[in-house]
Amino acid sequence: MRRFTEKLFPVYRHEWPKALVLLAVSTLLGMAFSISRTSAEALFLTRFGVEFLPYLMLVNPVLIVAASVLYGIYAEWVSNDRMLVYTAVLPLPIIVLMRVLILLEANWVYFLLYTLVLAYGAVLFTSWTVYLSGHYDVQEAKRLVPFITSGLLLGAVLGGGSVAVCAPWIGVANVLFLWVGTLLGVAGVVWWIAQRFTALETESRKVKRSTKQPGLWQNFTEGMTFLRTSSLVMTATMVTIATMLALQFFDYEYSKIFAQAYPQPAALAAFLGIFDGLTTMVALLLQWFVIPSCIRHFRVQGTNVLFPYALTVAFGGMLLAPTLITAMGGRFTRMGLAPSLRGTTVNLMLNAVPRKMAVRVRSFNTGVAVPVGQGLGACLLVALQGFGVPLLFPALGLLASVVVVWLAHRQNRAYGEALLGLLRED
């Protein structure tokens, strides 16, 4: 049995206790992300209205950047385990207050709730990745981090199932207390880990840090320098911006169809919970088995264009027949293929960046390019939704996805050149 387990999972015998506890934290986080987003999305779309979704999309990137900057300021002076505990418990009184406001029928709170869920989720995920990186060295991380982070997908499946079961019984607003429970579980387990295990980050803090952590402005200025000097960074940035812009159109279009199909919050939450749970399960299987096989057969460049083509097909289907089925296909592309297929290829592509630039390039891609793409998409939604042109946004999304395909092929050529230059340096 032990040999079978070691072949199935890259975890040595003495590593299992700590790896399993960290897997539990990852699973609780996945449940928190799934429960909060599904319940908040259902309440927003049915109570506040899908016509206000573009304004939320416009505010969200700004809040994510501001929250990330604030997190970076305090993270410099607080240990990683305490920072994760503080991040987990910080919104608890806000969640309870919002539940009281919902009880008082303050409809504007649904906008604040959904905004909180999206912005806070990004900060909590950042805190988790920083915390996890402090537990293993580079060689251990290659084996253990993919196993531990798979708990996020497992938690998303459990969270979606929990919402589907609980929403019709206790109401969608009361599902927020499940979110509170998962956050308390995260804080409790992380505190327990700090008492039982020693992280590498704890030892590193015994040495005084000589440099300050890079801020948003430094990431921006250095990222612009890399854009001028590296075609791979340039194409990767353009692909990210165009993809995020297209996904904003997806969010709006399938949300509109779902809100029409399920006008009651409990019904919509149950549907999203079941669908997202199944979608995440498929994404987990893709990440474990299909994507590695694609990389072996089609190499990184071939796998890199699979998501752009899938995005194009999904937008084409929604343009030809804007029905519940094509909307489900769009959400699967957005929630399943984007984090698994695109997320894997983005990381592999950026591995060809020179090692001294790697951290800055990744920070620029996630901290600047992603919010820029989301902001551009939200601006177009706000500016154009008032015209009432049928199928306007699926058409614009199809055009953007074609641009993503073209940029992805250019990125493949830049990747080959960058990889060759990296090998020459070695």
BELPEBEL-V869178 format. One record per residue. N is the residue number from 1. SS is DSSP state (H for helix, E for strand, L for the rest). PSI is psi in whole degrees, 0 to 359 (none if undefined). Layout:
N|SS|PSI / N|SS|PSI
This chain:
1|L|318 / 2|H|319 / 3|H|321 / 4|H|318 / 5|H|319 / 6|H|328 / 7|H|324 / 8|H|320 / 9|L|135 / 10|L|55 / 11|L|125 / 12|L|163 / 13|H|316 / 14|H|349 / 15|H|348 / 16|H|314 / 17|H|310 / 18|H|320 / 19|H|321 / 20|H|322 / 21|H|318 / 22|H|326 / 23|H|322 / 24|H|318 / 25|H|315 / 26|H|319 / 27|H|318 / 28|H|321 / 29|H|318 / 30|H|320 / 31|H|318 / 32|H|314 / 33|H|315 / 34|H|313 / 35|H|314 / 36|H|314 / 37|H|316 / 38|H|313 / 39|H|315 / 40|H|321 / 41|H|317 / 42|H|317 / 43|H|318 / 44|H|312 / 45|H|326 / 46|H|333 / 47|H|322 / 48|H|317 / 49|L|137 / 50|H|339 / 51|H|343 / 52|H|358 / 53|H|318 / 54|H|324 / 55|H|323 / 56|H|318 / 57|H|330 / 58|H|323 / 59|H|325 / 60|H|312 / 61|H|323 / 62|H|316 / 63|H|322 / 64|H|316 / 65|H|314 / 66|H|316 / 67|H|323 / 68|H|320 / 69|H|316 / 70|H|319 / 71|H|317 / 72|H|327 / 73|H|314 / 74|H|331 / 75|H|337 / 76|L|332 / 77|L|357 / 78|L|141 / 79|L|155 / 80|H|320 / 81|H|317 / 82|H|323 / 83|H|321 / 84|H|320 / 85|H|313 / 86|H|319 / 87|H|325 / 88|H|322 / 89|H|345 / 90|H|316 / 91|L|359 / 92|H|310 / 93|H|330 / 94|H|319 / 95|H|315 / 96|H|318 / 97|H|318 / 98|H|325 / 99|H|323 / 100|H|318 / 101|H|324 / 102|H|320 / 103|H|328 / 104|L|6 / 105|L|40 / 106|L|96 / 107|L|333 / 108|L|343 / 109|H|338 / 110|H|325 / 111|H|314 / 112|H|322 / 113|H|311 / 114|H|322 / 115|H|317 / 116|H|316 / 117|H|314 / 118|H|314 / 119|H|316 / 120|H|323 / 121|H|322 / 122|H|319 / 123|H|318 / 124|H|321 / 125|H|319 / 126|H|316 / 127|H|322 / 128|H|315 / 129|H|321 / 130|H|317 / 131|H|315 / 132|H|323 / 133|H|340 / 134|L|1 / 135|L|341 / 136|L|150 / 137|L|183 / 138|H|314 / 139|H|319 / 140|H|322 / 141|H|324 / 142|H|325 / 143|H|317 / 144|H|327 / 145|H|316 / 146|H|322 / 147|H|315 / 148|H|316 / 149|H|345 / 150|H|343 / 151|H|332 / 152|H|318 / 153|H|319 / 154|H|318 / 155|H|324 / 156|H|322 / 157|H|312 / 158|H|320 / 159|H|317 / 160|H|319 / 161|H|322 / 162|H|317 / 163|H|317 / 164|H|324 / 165|H|317 / 166|H|328 / 167|H|314 / 168|H|336 / 169|H|310 / 170|H|355 / 171|L|148 / 172|L|321 / 173|H|324 / 174|H|345 / 175|H|338 / 176|H|332 / 177|H|333 / 178|H|321 / 179|H|315 / 180|H|318 / 181|H|320 / 182|H|322 / 183|H|320 / 184|H|322 / 185|H|318 / 186|H|311 / 187|H|318 / 188|H|316 / 189|H|320 / 190|H|319 / 191|H|319 / 192|H|320 / 193|H|320 / 194|H|332 / 195|H|336 / 196|H|330 / 197|L|151 / 198|L|124 / 199|L|154 / 200|H|328 / 201|H|329 / 202|H|319 / 203|H|322 / 204|H|334 / 205|L|350 / 206|L|340 / 207|L|130 / 208|L|133 / 209|L|135 / 210|L|345 / 211|L|152 / 212|L|146 / 213|L|142 / 214|L|139 / 215|L|183 / 216|H|316 / 217|H|321 / 218|H|318 / 219|H|321 / 220|H|312 / 221|H|317 / 222|H|326 / 223|H|321 / 224|H|326 / 225|H|317 / 226|H|326 / 227|H|323 / 228|H|337 / 229|H|345 / 230|L|120 / 231|H|330 / 232|H|315 / 233|H|320 / 234|H|309 / 235|H|323 / 236|H|320 / 237|H|317 / 238|H|321 / 239|H|317 / 240|H|314 / 241|H|313 / 242|H|322 / 243|H|314 / 244|H|322 / 245|H|313 / 246|H|321 / 247|H|332 / 248|H|320 / 249|H|321 / 250|H|312 / 251|H|316 / 252|H|314 / 253|H|312 / 254|H|332 / 255|H|321 / 256|H|317 / 257|H|318 / 258|H|320 / 259|H|326 / 260|H|323 / 261|H|327 / 262|L|86 / 263|L|345 / 264|L|138 / 265|H|316 / 266|H|318 / 267|H|316 / 268|H|318 / 269|H|319 / 270|H|318 / 271|H|312 / 272|H|323 / 273|H|313 / 274|H|313 / 275|H|314 / 276|H|326 / 277|H|314 / 278|H|320 / 279|H|317 / 280|H|324 / 281|H|318 / 282|H|319 / 283|H|322 / 284|H|317 / 285|H|321 / 286|H|316 / 287|H|327 / 288|H|321 / 289|H|314 / 290|H|312 / 291|H|316 / 292|H|323 / 293|H|320 / 294|H|320 / 295|H|323 / 296|H|321 / 297|H|319 / 298|H|357 / 299|H|180 / 300|H|318 / 301|H|317 / 302|H|320 / 303|H|330 / 304|H|332 / 305|H|357 / 306|H|315 / 307|H|316 / 308|H|319 / 309|H|321 / 310|H|322 / 311|H|319 / 312|H|316 / 313|H|318 / 314|H|316 / 315|H|323 / 316|H|318 / 317|H|319 / 318|H|328 / 319|H|320 / 320|H|322 / 321|L|89 / 322|L|77 / 323|L|179 / 324|H|325 / 325|H|313 / 326|H|330 / 327|H|321 / 328|H|322 / 329|H|322 / 330|H|318 / 331|H|325 / 332|H|319 / 333|H|319 / 334|H|313 / 335|H|337 / 336|H|305 / 337|H|325 / 338|H|310 / 339|H|330 / 340|H|299 / 341|H|307 / 342|H|319 / 343|H|321 / 344|H|314 / 345|H|328 / 346|H|313 / 347|H|319 / 348|H|321 / 349|H|316 / 350|H|351 / 351|L|341 / 352|L|357 / 353|L|141 / 354|L|141 / 355|H|325 / 356|H|342 / 357|H|351 / 358|H|311 / 359|H|315 / 360|H|320 / 361|H|316 / 362|H|320 / 363|H|319 / 364|H|320 / 365|H|316 / 366|H|327 / 367|H|343 / 368|H|306 / 369|H|317 / 370|H|309 / 371|H|326 / 372|H|314 / 373|H|317 / 374|H|319 / 375|H|319 / 376|H|316 / 377|H|318 / 378|H|321 / 379|H|318 / 380|H|321 / 381|H|314 / 382|H|319 / 383|H|328 / 384|H|345 / 385|H|334 / 386|H|343 / 387|H|336 / 388|L|28 / 389|L|122 / 390|L|137 / 391|L|22 / 392|H|313 / 393|H|324 / 394|H|324 / 395|H|316 / 396|H|323 / 397|H|321 / 398|H|318 / 399|H|317 / 400|H|323 / 401|H|326 / 402|H|320 / 403|H|321 / 404|H|319 / 405|H|313 / 406|H|315 / 407|H|326 / 408|H|322 / 409|H|321 / 410|H|323 / 411|H|324 / 412|H|318 / 413|H|319 / 414|H|325 / 415|H|316 / 416|H|317 / 417|H|318 / 418|H|321 / 419|H|321 / 420|H|319 / 421|H|325 / 422|H|320 / 423|H|325 / 424|H|324 / 425|H|322 / 426|L|none
